[in-house]
Amino acid sequence: MLNKRLFLTGTIAAAALSAAAAQAQPRTIPHGMMKTTQMFKAPPGYVNGMAVAPEGLWLAQQKLSAESAKQYGLPEPTDLREAAWLVDWNGKLLKTVMTNCRNCSGMAYGDGHVWMMANQPPQGCFQVDMNGNQISHRQIPLGLPGMDGGGSHGAQWRDGKLWIAALRPKLLLRVDPKTWMPEVAIPAYNTPDKPRSHDLTFDGDGNIWLVIGNNSSNYKEGRPGLVKYDGKTGQVIGTYDFLPGSCDPHGLEFHNGTLISCDAGIHPGWPNGDSPHAGWVFKIEPA
């Protein structure tokens, strides 16, 4: 009889290979263009994650410390904790929950908790209740023995499960939030000109959207994009670029039939605050 963990690992590997093989088949993937429209400014500070809630929109604060702060010429924060801000759809601040996340680069909201994704040691996912109590801190699954699970640029709560954009294995992982066992793995669709992955979300039809982008040294060189997956098969069914001058997408959510995102104002390789849309929450729509 197969060991359950070995069976699960084998199943995930087989699913990933199958999806990768499907993506490798020669076929035409529809391509389109997107535009962005500013909605409101986030609270002061870098905002690099978002999650829709019944009361409004959660936004994740990103602070840079240690080597990251030096890289961007920023002072070391006196308080390393990072905020989860709940705002209404006009940007009015409703609630602040402080978390122990570090260099937060993605978040989800579900089961009465915020799930904050770290992209700096100690890495992992911080589960925090509405009173700021840390319920758990766990590493992204499928990490190598003796190592942490790496960083993440996004997360999404759906049907009682937590989806994670896992950077080290380059996978979109569905994880059971109670057992912390991975259940589904979809390869992140990156191309040579867009090797970076950011946040993910689901649209009203159950399809998955992922923010991707290129390696660049400033805002003008940035070439963000979107990938659309069939939510049932994991097959890529669309790719998109953004019109020049668009906001720089980091977080990603779907609300009232429209994709929304946030411009963190901080981007790897760029000068600090190089995006003219820094700090804005915005809509993403077909151009």
C-alpha positions as CSV (number, residue, x, y, z in Angstrom):
1,M,0.0,0.0,0.0
2,L,1.4,3.4,-1.0
3,N,2.4,5.8,1.7
4,K,-0.2,8.6,1.7
5,R,2.5,11.4,1.6
6,L,4.3,9.6,-1.2
7,F,1.1,9.2,-3.1
8,L,0.1,12.8,-2.7
9,T,3.6,14.0,-3.7
10,G,3.5,11.8,-6.8
11,T,0.0,13.0,-7.7
12,I,1.1,16.6,-7.5
13,A,4.2,15.9,-9.5
14,A,2.2,14.1,-12.1
15,A,-0.4,16.9,-12.3
16,A,2.3,19.5,-12.7
17,L,4.1,17.5,-15.4
18,S,0.8,17.0,-17.2
19,A,-0.1,20.7,-17.1
20,A,3.4,21.6,-18.2
21,A,3.1,19.1,-21.1
22,A,-0.3,20.6,-22.1
23,Q,1.1,24.1,-22.1
24,A,4.1,22.9,-24.3
25,Q,1.7,21.6,-27.0
26,P,1.8,23.9,-30.1
27,R,-1.4,25.8,-30.0
28,T,-2.5,29.4,-30.4
29,I,-3.2,31.2,-27.1
30,P,-5.4,34.2,-27.4
31,H,-3.7,37.5,-26.6
32,G,-5.1,40.8,-25.7
33,M,-4.4,44.2,-24.2
34,M,-5.4,45.7,-20.8
35,K,-5.7,49.2,-19.5
36,T,-5.8,50.5,-15.9
37,T,-8.0,53.1,-14.2
38,Q,-7.1,54.5,-10.8
39,M,-9.8,54.1,-8.0
40,F,-8.3,55.4,-4.8
41,K,-5.1,55.7,-2.8
42,A,-4.1,53.1,-0.3
43,P,-3.0,54.2,3.2
44,P,0.5,55.7,3.3
45,G,3.2,53.1,2.8
46,Y,3.9,50.4,0.3
47,V,0.9,48.2,-0.5
48,N,1.6,44.8,-2.0
49,G,-1.3,42.5,-1.5
50,M,-5.1,42.6,-1.5
51,A,-8.1,40.5,-0.6
52,V,-11.9,41.2,-1.0
53,A,-14.0,40.9,2.2
54,P,-17.7,41.5,2.8
55,E,-16.9,44.8,4.5
56,G,-14.5,46.1,1.8
57,L,-11.0,45.4,0.7
58,W,-8.0,44.3,2.7
59,L,-4.6,45.7,1.7
60,A,-1.2,44.4,2.9
61,Q,1.5,46.7,3.9
62,Q,5.0,45.9,2.7
63,K,8.0,47.2,4.8
64,L,11.6,46.8,3.7
65,S,14.2,46.0,6.3
66,A,17.7,44.7,6.6
67,E,19.3,44.2,3.2
68,S,16.1,45.1,1.4
69,A,16.1,48.5,3.1
70,K,19.7,49.1,2.2
71,Q,19.0,48.2,-1.4
72,Y,16.4,50.9,-1.7
73,G,18.1,53.5,0.5
74,L,15.5,53.3,3.2
75,P,16.0,53.6,6.9
76,E,15.4,50.4,9.0
77,P,11.8,50.5,10.3
78,T,11.5,51.0,14.1
79,D,8.6,48.6,14.1
80,L,9.0,45.5,11.8
81,R,5.4,44.5,12.1
82,E,3.3,44.9,8.9
83,A,-0.3,46.1,8.7
84,A,-3.3,44.6,7.1
85,W,-5.6,47.5,6.3
86,L,-9.3,47.1,5.8
87,V,-10.7,49.9,3.6
88,D,-14.1,50.6,2.0
89,W,-14.5,51.0,-1.7
90,N,-13.7,54.7,-1.5
91,G,-10.4,54.0,0.3
92,K,-11.6,55.0,3.8
93,L,-9.7,53.1,6.5
94,L,-12.0,50.9,8.5
95,K,-9.6,48.7,10.5
96,T,-5.9,47.9,11.0
97,V,-4.5,44.5,12.1
98,M,-0.8,44.3,12.8
99,T,1.0,41.1,11.8
100,N,4.5,39.6,12.1
101,C,4.9,39.2,8.4
102,R,8.1,40.4,6.7
103,N,8.3,42.1,3.3
104,C,4.7,41.1,2.8
105,S,4.1,40.5,-0.9
106,G,0.6,38.9,-0.9
107,M,-2.4,38.2,1.2
108,A,-5.7,36.4,1.5
109,Y,-8.8,36.8,3.7
110,G,-10.8,33.8,4.8
111,D,-12.3,32.0,7.8
112,G,-12.2,35.2,9.8
113,H,-8.4,35.6,9.3
114,V,-5.9,37.4,7.2
115,W,-3.2,35.2,5.6
116,M,-0.1,37.3,5.1
117,M,2.6,36.0,2.7
118,A,6.3,36.8,3.6
119,N,8.9,37.3,1.0
120,Q,11.8,37.7,3.4
121,P,13.1,35.5,6.3
122,P,11.4,33.9,8.2
123,Q,9.3,33.5,5.1
124,G,6.0,31.5,5.1
125,C,2.4,32.4,5.8
126,F,1.2,34.3,8.9
127,Q,-2.4,33.5,9.9
128,V,-3.7,36.4,12.0
129,D,-7.1,36.9,13.6
130,M,-9.1,40.2,13.7
131,N,-7.6,41.1,17.1
132,G,-4.0,40.8,15.8
133,N,-3.4,37.4,17.4
134,Q,-1.1,35.2,15.4
135,I,-2.8,31.8,15.0
136,S,-0.1,30.1,13.0
137,H,3.1,30.7,11.0
138,R,3.8,27.9,8.4
139,Q,6.2,27.5,5.5
140,I,5.0,27.1,2.0
141,P,4.8,23.3,1.3
142,L,7.1,21.4,-0.9
143,G,10.3,23.1,0.4
144,L,13.6,21.3,0.3
145,P,14.6,19.5,3.5
146,G,16.4,21.8,5.9
147,M,15.2,24.9,4.1
148,D,12.3,27.3,4.4
149,G,9.6,27.2,1.8
150,G,10.7,30.3,0.0
151,G,8.8,33.4,-0.6
152,S,5.4,34.2,-2.2
153,H,4.0,37.1,-4.3
154,G,0.3,36.3,-3.8
155,A,-2.4,34.3,-2.2
156,Q,-6.2,33.7,-2.6
157,W,-8.9,32.1,-0.4
158,R,-11.4,30.1,-2.3
159,D,-14.0,27.5,-1.2
160,G,-12.3,27.0,2.2
161,K,-8.8,26.5,0.6
162,L,-5.8,28.7,0.4
163,W,-4.1,29.2,-3.0
164,I,-0.4,30.4,-2.9
165,A,1.8,31.8,-5.6
166,A,4.9,29.9,-4.5
167,L,8.1,31.4,-5.9
168,R,10.7,28.8,-5.3
169,P,8.9,25.9,-7.0
170,K,7.2,28.3,-9.5
171,L,3.7,26.8,-8.8
172,L,0.2,27.9,-8.0
173,L,-0.5,25.7,-5.0
174,R,-3.9,24.9,-3.4
175,V,-3.3,24.1,0.3
176,D,-5.7,22.8,2.9
177,P,-5.5,25.5,5.6
178,K,-6.0,23.0,8.4
179,T,-3.7,20.2,7.5
180,W,-1.4,22.4,5.5
181,M,-1.2,19.6,2.9
182,P,-0.8,20.7,-0.8
183,E,-3.7,19.4,-3.0
184,V,-3.3,20.9,-6.4
185,A,-0.2,22.3,-8.2
186,I,-0.3,24.4,-11.4
187,P,2.9,25.5,-13.0
188,A,3.3,29.3,-13.2
189,Y,3.2,30.3,-16.8
190,N,6.3,32.4,-17.3
191,T,8.0,33.2,-20.6
192,P,11.6,34.2,-21.3
193,D,10.5,37.9,-21.5
194,K,8.3,37.7,-18.5
195,P,9.9,35.4,-15.9
196,R,8.4,37.1,-12.8
197,S,5.1,36.0,-11.1
198,H,3.0,38.1,-8.7
199,D,-0.5,37.7,-7.3
200,L,-3.4,35.4,-8.5
201,T,-7.1,35.5,-8.3
202,F,-10.3,33.8,-9.6
203,D,-12.9,35.5,-11.7
204,G,-16.6,35.0,-11.7
205,D,-16.4,32.0,-14.0
206,G,-13.9,30.2,-11.8
207,N,-10.9,30.9,-14.1
208,I,-7.5,31.8,-12.6
209,W,-5.6,35.0,-13.4
210,L,-1.9,35.5,-12.6
211,V,0.1,38.7,-12.8
212,I,3.5,38.3,-14.5
213,G,6.2,40.6,-15.6
214,N,9.7,41.2,-17.0
215,N,13.0,41.9,-15.3
216,S,13.6,45.6,-15.6
217,S,15.6,48.5,-14.1
218,N,12.9,51.2,-14.1
219,Y,9.2,51.9,-14.7
220,K,9.6,52.7,-18.3
221,E,11.2,49.3,-19.0
222,G,8.5,47.5,-17.1
223,R,6.3,45.1,-19.1
224,P,3.7,43.6,-16.8
225,G,1.2,41.1,-18.1
226,L,-1.6,38.7,-17.2
227,V,-2.2,35.0,-17.7
228,K,-5.6,33.5,-17.7
229,Y,-6.0,29.8,-16.8
230,D,-9.0,27.5,-17.2
231,G,-9.9,26.9,-13.6
232,K,-10.9,23.3,-14.2
233,T,-8.0,22.1,-16.3
234,G,-5.2,24.5,-15.4
235,Q,-4.6,25.1,-19.2
236,V,-3.6,28.6,-20.2
237,I,-6.4,30.2,-22.2
238,G,-5.2,33.8,-22.6
239,T,-2.3,36.2,-22.2
240,Y,-2.4,40.0,-21.9
241,D,-0.2,43.0,-22.0
242,F,-0.8,46.4,-20.5
243,L,-1.0,49.7,-22.4
244,P,2.0,51.9,-22.0
245,G,1.7,54.2,-19.0
246,S,-0.5,51.8,-17.0
247,C,-0.2,51.2,-13.3
248,D,2.3,48.6,-12.1
249,P,0.2,45.5,-10.9
250,H,1.2,43.6,-7.8
251,G,-1.8,42.4,-5.9
252,L,-4.8,41.0,-7.8
253,E,-8.5,40.5,-7.0
254,F,-11.9,40.2,-8.7
255,H,-14.8,42.4,-7.6
256,N,-18.1,43.3,-9.3
257,G,-17.1,41.7,-12.6
258,T,-13.7,43.6,-12.7
259,L,-10.1,42.7,-12.0
260,I,-8.5,45.1,-9.5
261,S,-4.9,45.6,-8.4
262,C,-2.5,47.8,-6.5
263,D,0.7,49.6,-7.4
264,A,3.1,49.0,-4.5
265,G,5.4,51.9,-5.5
266,I,8.4,49.5,-4.8
267,H,9.6,47.1,-7.5
268,P,12.7,44.9,-7.6
269,G,15.4,46.6,-9.7
270,W,13.6,50.0,-9.9
271,P,14.4,53.2,-8.1
272,N,12.2,53.8,-5.1
273,G,8.9,55.3,-6.1
274,D,9.6,55.2,-9.8
275,S,6.1,54.3,-10.8
276,P,3.9,57.5,-11.2
277,H,1.0,55.4,-9.9
278,A,2.6,54.4,-6.6
279,G,0.1,53.6,-3.9
280,W,-3.0,53.5,-6.1
281,V,-5.7,50.8,-6.1
282,F,-6.9,50.5,-9.7
283,K,-9.2,48.6,-12.1
284,I,-8.0,46.4,-14.9
285,E,-10.1,46.3,-18.0
286,P,-9.8,45.3,-21.7
287,A,-8.2,48.1,-23.7
